[in-house]
Amino acid sequence: MSINVRTKGQTGEREIAKFFNDIYREVYAELKMPFPEKDICQRNQNQSAVGGCDLTATCFYAVEIKRQEALSINTWWKQCLVSA
């Protein structure tokens, strides 16, 4: 069975975007504010073409999502530094 690496990465990005949006929903509810129709945190779909982080609207954090079995921390850290 072949794993589509692109789909695997996109799924991970969606999971973490949901994590951020769940937090945003809690904050908006606590402040009694209506949550926007469109999710606040979203995948950066232009990241391959123009660079940047994997997600938008992450409270000034440079988020890079990795769904890999082998650790490559130094490579990932360099990517975070460049995108930040």
Stockholm file with secondary structure:
# STOCKHOLM 1.0

chainA/1-84         MSINVRTKGQTGEREIAKFFNDIYREVYAELKMPFPEKDICQRNQNQSAVGGCDLTATCFYAVEIKRQEALSINTWWKQCLVSA
#=GR chainA/1-84 SS CCCCHHHHHHHHHHHHHHHHHHHHHHHHHHTTCCCCSSCSSEECTTHHHHCCCSEECSTTCCCCCCCCSSCCHHHHHHHHHHHC
#=GC SS_cons        CCCCHHHHHHHHHHHHHHHHHHHHHHHHHHTTCCCCSSCSSEECTTHHHHCCCSEECSTTCCCCCCCCSSCCHHHHHHHHHHHC
//
